[in-house]
Amino acid sequence: MTAAHDSSWNPGTRLRVLLVEDDDGDALLVEEMLADTAVPFSLERVETLADALSGPLTADCVVLDLQLPDAMGLSGLTKLGQHAPGVAIVVLTGGHDQATGVAAVAAGAQDYLVKDQVDGPLLVKALRFARERKRAEQVEQQFLQQQLLARENARLERGLLPSPLLRDPHLDLAARYRPGRNGSLLGGDFYDAIELADGSVHMMIGDVCGHGPDEAALGVALRIAWRSLVMAGLPMADVLSMVERVLVHERIEPLFATVCMVVVAPDRRSLRLSLAGHLPPLLLTPGDGHLLSGGRVGVPLGIVEGAKWEALDVPLEPGWSLLLYTDGVFEGRVGAGSERLGHERMAELVLDIRHRGGLDGTDLLDELIARAERFNSGPLDDDVALALLRHEPGESAR
C-alpha cells in the first residue's frame, strides 16, 4: 500500500517499512496509521522472525514486535541486527513493558513504541528519526574506522620512514614517501641511510611487491634488519643475504622484494652499488647525470635461495647527487593510452627539473612527483619512495 505524497516530504525519498508482527489487528493498525499521515511509504509485513531473516532486507526501517511465535524478548532484535546491521529497527512493546523497550534501545534498536500510546504522526516521526539515527551511527562508525586505520598507518609509516643517521655536514638527504591508491593504503616501499664510524655512508631503498598492511609490515622488518646488520659492520653481500633470510622468515605469503644498496666511501669520491632486482639509481653531477646501468641487476630477494649479488664500483666527482627511487614514480601512464613513463624518461625529467627549473633537494622531488602525476592525469596508483643524497661542494669532512 502506498499513500499520497505531501509537500513536507522529499518526493525522491520513500519510507520503506518492514513490519514483523503476527497479530493481524496490530498489523492493520500500523498500516492505517501510516496511511492517515499522507507520507510516501511502502509497507511489507511478515509474521515471524524467520520470514524476516529469509532474505536480504531492503527496508529503511523495521518495526519489530518483541512477542513473536519464534522469538520472544530481545533475542529477535539481536538476530535481526546481526542479519541486517545497516537497517534501522523500531521495536513495539506493550503498555506494561516499557522497560523492555528501553533495554531494546540499549541493545541496538533505534527507538521503541508502546502499542497503545502511538498514533500516525508519532509513528512516522519515530521511523524517520530511526532511519536518520541509524545513518548517523554508520557515519560515526566509518569515521572511527578511518581514525583507527590512520593510527595504524602512522605506526607503520614511522617504521618505513626512518630518521637517517648522517653526521657529515657536506651531505644532505632529501626524501619523499607517498602511499599509492591516493593514500588509502600503505605499501611496502622503504628506505634508509646510515653513516658509520669510519665515515662510510650506507644507503638503501626497497620495494616489497604488493600493497597493504602486510607488505608495509614486512617492509618495516626489512628496513630495521638492514639498519641493524649495517651497524653491526657486515659486508654488503652479507647484508643482502641476511635481509633475504629475514624476508623469507617474516613473510606471510610468497612475497619478494627489490633492493638497491649503496655504500659511499669515506672520502666521498666513490661508491659501491648492489642491485637485487631493483633499477639503478640516477647519478647527478654538477653538469650532467646518468643512470648507473653498468652493474648487473641481480634477482630480487626471496626468489632464488642462495642467490649472490655483484657489486659495481663507481667514481664520484665533487658536488654529486644520487637519486634512489621505487617504481611507483615511473610506472604511471603517459596520456590516455597504455604507454608508461619509464625510468629513463623519469631520469630525463629529473635533469630538466634540475637544470631548467633550478630545483634541488625536496623541491626537485616534489616537482618530479607533480610532473609524473600530470603525465598520469591524476594520482599515481603505486607507492612512491624517493631518496636524494647530495654532496655539497666544499672540503670533505673526511
HELIX and SHEET records of a PDB file:
HELIX    1   1 ASP A   24  ASP A   36  1                                  13    
HELIX    2   2 LEU A   49  ALA A   52  1                                   4    
HELIX    3   3 SER A   75  HIS A   83  1                                   9    
HELIX    4   4 GLN A   98  ALA A  106  1                                   9    
HELIX    5   5 LYS A  115  GLN A  117  5                                   3    
HELIX    6   6 GLY A  120  LEU A  160  1                                  41    
HELIX    7   7 ARG A  181  GLY A  183  5                                   3    
HELIX    8   8 PRO A  213  MET A  231  1                                  19    
HELIX    9   9 MET A  236  GLU A  250  1                                  15    
HELIX   10  10 ASP A  327  VAL A  329  5                                   3    
HELIX   11  11 HIS A  343  HIS A  355  1                                  13    
HELIX   12  12 GLY A  361  ASN A  376  1                                  16    
SHEET    1   A 5 PHE A  41  VAL A  46  0                                        
SHEET    2   A 5 LEU A  15  VAL A  20  1                                        
SHEET    3   A 5 CYS A  61  ASP A  65  1                                        
SHEET    4   A 5 ALA A  88  THR A  93  1                                        
SHEET    5   A 5 ASP A 111  VAL A 114  1                                        
SHEET    1   B 2 GLN A  67  LEU A  68  0                                        
SHEET    2   B 2 ALA A  71  MET A  72 -1                                        
SHEET    1   C 5 LEU A 171  ARG A 178  0                                        
SHEET    2   C 5 VAL A 384  HIS A 391 -1                                        
SHEET    3   C 5 SER A 321  TYR A 325 -1                                        
SHEET    4   C 5 LEU A 282  LEU A 284 -1                                        
SHEET    5   C 5 GLY A 289  LEU A 291 -1                                        
SHEET    1   D 5 GLY A 187  GLU A 195  0                                        
SHEET    2   D 5 VAL A 201  HIS A 211 -1                                        
SHEET    3   D 5 ALA A 257  VAL A 264 -1                                        
SHEET    4   D 5 SER A 270  ALA A 276 -1                                        
SHEET    5   D 5 VAL A 297  GLY A 298  1                                        
SHEET    1   E 5 GLY A 187  GLU A 195  0                                        
SHEET    2   E 5 VAL A 201  HIS A 211 -1                                        
SHEET    3   E 5 ALA A 257  VAL A 264 -1                                        
SHEET    4   E 5 SER A 270  ALA A 276 -1                                        
SHEET    5   E 5 ALA A 311  PRO A 315 -1                                        
END                                                                             
